[in-house]
Amino acid sequence: MSKGEAFCVEAGRNITILEARTLYFAQDEPRLKLTFQCGDPRCRAVSKAAIVGANYHRDDALEDKKVSPYFRENPHHAHVAGCTWIGEAPVSPDASAEKQAGYHNTRTSAAAAECGMKFVIHAKTGKSKGIEPPVLSKGLAPGTTPAISAGEGRAQPRRPETSRFLAVVAMNHLRFTDAQRKAAPLFIGDIARGTFYTLCLPFFAYHPKYQKERIYFGRCGIVALDNVFMIKLRAKIALSGKKEERTAEPQIVLSKKWLRDNDAELADVLAQLVDEKAVAWCYLYAPAPPVDPGKPGRTIARFNIESPHYIAVVPENSLTEDAPDDADQGHT
């Protein structure tokens, strides 16, 4: 896929940089910058990787020298393996095929490790439960549906990087070395600050006292029922937080209707995982404690999802390499 197009959140489709320019200047002032994501639908469904639109918002009449607008990748946002928007890595005669395949994601991980990331806590509002799209100027093209969260489209701070999507945290965490996890800053809103190592914990390390201050992760399988998808984590947890009581089976149940209303792309990812009987990595931020539905002879820890921003499911086969062996180690 050519980098001449990227997915525009406001337009709801892939557009060229010239279309982005037209869409931007069609707004009444003060104009909001547009929001771009990866043009590969498979990659976008998993990573929601941001793309930078450069110079499309400049008024050439005010420039001493015209600079052509263009799209470029955001070095802090990882793409899945085989992403057609990123394309092939630069060929180096000194690098092996394996290193060439991991070129982009290695560079992305290094940038994110240096800058750190901030996971934004969203207020629970309205039907979308955490997504609060602003009304853009009436000058936008007919049929354009605003779909961005408040504040998006404006310049983002460089350090730490702000991400609305837990998927970005997840994909970088999976690609970090253990040393990068321990060094890379991570913030959970204004609630907790630490590193990827201290704030992203494997599910078996769950503790109710620190639940709002942690992101939990682990390998999972997906089951599709008539009206829901069930995400079953492979670890067991203790609802009390005590190691010797790790007998509860953590799971997440997502209504298919809720997914259609809030995150259709996640629904597609889950459906594909079911069809392929594939393993995935699940990352979860769940401020509320899990509940036990009372299955005879079993203890279930069912987590409720307040917002689509609070869950990320990354198919293991979408990673450039297998997830690191130490991704679920180092915590007891």
Phi, psi and omega in degrees: 000135180286147176282009176287349178230150173215161179281124178260119182299318182293323181276337180076021180199171174289136178224160175277167180293331177289324175295323178298319179298315179298317181295320181295311184283352175283346179282151170286152177283148000283132184278147175260137174296149180278164182245127184240144176229172183306138182281350177275115185299326179292315179296317183296324181297327182269311191261334187050037184297130180285146176240144180266127171261116186255133170071359181292338184265002181275142176270109184302331183295338182261001183263137174291327181224128181289137176239122184294137176287154181196164173259146172214159181289153174266117187293350180267356185245123183278148175246156180287162177297139179079012179301126183283342179285317179290319180076199185278150177286155176305137184277128177236127181294344183266357185251144178285165179299323181294319180290325178297318182296329182264009186304306186296312186290329176295316180294319179298314181298320180297319180294317181292324180295324180288316188274332187079172181217155176238121177272118187274127176277127183258139176292147179273102185225137170063191184298324186281354174050063174121343178257125184231083184289134176280163176271117178281171182302145180293355180282356180292158182300146179303140177088352179286130182251115176300136181217024182253157179276160183305130178094342181288150181099343176267167182299136179261147177295148183282324184221124348283160178290140178259129180233131175278346191245123178298337179300325180292318175300314183298312185292323177290320179299319180295331183265347179293149165285167179298323179295321178294321179299322182284338183259332187285123179294145176216137179236139172250095184051224175256014184273317185215147173224142181183224177232172176302328182287320185275335184257338175259108185242146174297153185304324184296343180270013181305137174217125184298332182294329185250015188303318181288346184255013185224153167248126182256147183215160176174167177290150183209164170240158183242136176238134178255124173251183185303314187242358184219160164254137177247123177261117183252116178282149185273351180264165172245147183236167175250121179297337178274343184090357181273132184304318185290354181247025181281083180235350184279139180266111181285138178208159179231128179247122181242122177294136179296326177293317178299319178295318179300322182282332190244326183202079181296330180293321176296322177301319179296319179298315181296318180297319180294321178297321178295313181300320184271356184051043187263157177270148179222169171253130178249131174243135188221133167244115185226095181298328182273145180292154178288162177242153177257113182288358174080044176288131180300127176076002180224148173251116181254137173248097185263116181271137177266138180258116181278333186210145176296344176289345190262008179220143175222134177236117184245111176303134183298327181283000177269353179278149180300319177232169174300150178303144183303145181300331184267013183298331180241025179242176177094351176234143181230000000 
